[in-house]
Amino acid sequence: MYEEELFAKRLEQLRLEKNVSAREMSLSLGQNPSYINRIENGKSLPSLPLFFYICDYFQITPKDFFDENQNNFYSTGELIREIQKLTGPQVQHLLAVIKDINHSH
């Protein structure tokens, strides 16, 4: 039972980080409008193929989905995609800013 609760909480966390409604996500996955809501409320679990679709939807790996040490999965993936668009000097500048922020805490 504990694993199902963790799954539901992780799904909700990812969905909220992506700023998408349960209904919208359900429809995007080709399911009925209450599909994600039922999972988040502990009334259902996805099949394995649908779990993979959920991971694809968030652009994360199944390992990342279950990694309790990671936060902001969607934001991290989005950040990586944006960094890949930068030039070398821009990446170095961003890295310096990140290091500065991390050292100031």
Secondary structure as UniProt FT lines:
FT   HELIX           2..18
FT   HELIX           22..28
FT   TURN            29..30
FT   TURN            33..34
FT   HELIX           35..40
FT   TURN            41..42
FT   HELIX           48..58
FT   HELIX           62..66
FT   TURN            68..69
FT   HELIX           73..83
FT   TURN            84..85
FT   HELIX           88..104
//
